[in-house]
């Protein structure tokens, strides 16, 4: 789809957000999405009217992690500067490496390989990691390794993520705006210390999780717009993220 409005937006728009519904995947210990119908139909005055209540945890479906989520005295979701959430994107495709290894951890070599191939640095980009696990959504067993709920499900989680050493390398050697991934967490499923979260969030680098349709993006040549629900004091929240591809 081409979108253009007085030259302000021009390109193919890709929606990178899963709809929020009863099938949305949430962390096993998090409150899942719920939609309560308040009214639907023709009201006594003769016009159609619909209204709903919804509830959910901050972290589930396509969402953002604010740095405060894993590091004290860092930015909450409402404090994140828009400059970190809008900008040039890069897709790091590790799907082949994850095809037979659900516990794969993206390493700094994967980022360096992208830079060498494209002759660019990752500085001031929104980096999106394509593991290929988006093809499993919304099958919780295939996507997360289990569809069990509660604390007992945590040890059963298996999905790719970012190696802590690579997170530290990005923080110390590249000035990225944000990072995203097509899995439930920036740390891989078997992580218990969430060291990649800690490393990134210390530097106020936010993360997007459960990003959709990364298979529809090129590895470069697109802009990302990632705008979360602006929850005052929030550690994260639902995210509407899109990419504008410069075909």
WOQUIUR-V830608 format. One record per residue. N is the residue number from 1. PSI is psi as a letter, one per 40 degrees, with the letter a starting at -180 (none if undefined). Layout:
N/PSI, N/PSI
This chain:
1/h, 2/h, 3/h, 4/h, 5/h, 6/f, 7/e, 8/d, 9/h, 10/h, 11/i, 12/h, 13/h, 14/h, 15/h, 16/f, 17/h, 18/i, 19/i, 20/h, 21/a, 22/e, 23/e, 24/h, 25/h, 26/i, 27/i, 28/d, 29/e, 30/i, 31/h, 32/i, 33/h, 34/h, 35/h, 36/h, 37/h, 38/d, 39/i, 40/h, 41/a, 42/h, 43/i, 44/d, 45/e, 46/e, 47/i, 48/i, 49/h, 50/i, 51/i, 52/i, 53/i, 54/i, 55/i, 56/i, 57/i, 58/d, 59/g, 60/i, 61/a, 62/h, 63/i, 64/i, 65/h, 66/i, 67/d, 68/e, 69/d, 70/e, 71/h, 72/i, 73/f, 74/a, 75/h, 76/i, 77/d, 78/e, 79/e, 80/h, 81/i, 82/d, 83/d, 84/e, 85/e, 86/h, 87/a, 88/i, 89/i, 90/h, 91/h, 92/h, 93/h, 94/e, 95/d, 96/d, 97/d, 98/e, 99/d, 100/e, 101/g, 102/e, 103/e, 104/i, 105/h, 106/h, 107/i, 108/d, 109/d, 110/d, 111/d, 112/d, 113/d, 114/d, 115/d, 116/d, 117/d, 118/e, 119/f, 120/i, 121/i, 122/e, 123/h, 124/f, 125/i, 126/h, 127/h, 128/h, 129/h, 130/h, 131/e, 132/e, 133/e, 134/d, 135/e, 136/e, 137/h, 138/f, 139/h, 140/d, 141/d, 142/d, 143/d, 144/e, 145/e, 146/i, 147/e, 148/i, 149/i, 150/i, 151/d, 152/e, 153/d, 154/d, 155/e, 156/e, 157/h, 158/h, 159/i, 160/i, 161/a, 162/h, 163/h, 164/d, 165/d, 166/d, 167/d, 168/d, 169/d, 170/d, 171/d, 172/d, 173/e, 174/i, 175/g, 176/i, 177/d, 178/i, 179/i, 180/i, 181/i, 182/f, 183/i, 184/e, 185/i, 186/d, 187/i, 188/i, 189/d, 190/e, 191/i, 192/e, 193/e, 194/f, 195/d, 196/d, 197/d, 198/d, 199/d, 200/d, 201/d, 202/d, 203/e, 204/f, 205/h, 206/i, 207/i, 208/h, 209/i, 210/f, 211/h, 212/i, 213/f, 214/e, 215/e, 216/e, 217/i, 218/i, 219/e, 220/i, 221/f, 222/i, 223/i, 224/h, 225/h, 226/g, 227/h, 228/i, 229/h, 230/g, 231/h, 232/h, 233/e, 234/i, 235/e, 236/a, 237/i, 238/i, 239/h, 240/h, 241/h, 242/i, 243/i, 244/h, 245/h, 246/g, 247/none
